[in-house]
């Protein structure tokens, strides 16, 4: 990742129709965005919520797979009798 990229108002840079000439280094903006995401997302409440949702969905999929497996075993037994 190069350090020379910059973020700024494209209208100012391309047409000069905007007075906002501020340019920020890409690496600085990305560092701040990532730091904000870490602060907001990687906290105990969010992690606990995500883990709870994961466990809930995993239990549902396991239950569904067991149910599907049972249906297939029953179908197998019916087919064996028919054969």
C-alpha angles and dihedrals in degrees: 000000000000123000097217098080116107137192120219144133108301092203090058094045098043104034107009088230093127126063093214103106095162114133123187126197111253093228091055093049093047092048090053093046092051092046090052092049091050091050094048102035106029097062127114096254094053093043092049091049092049092048091048091051091047092051092047093051092044091053090049092051092048090050090048093048091050091049091048090048091052091050090051092050090051091049090049090052091050091050091049091053091048092050 
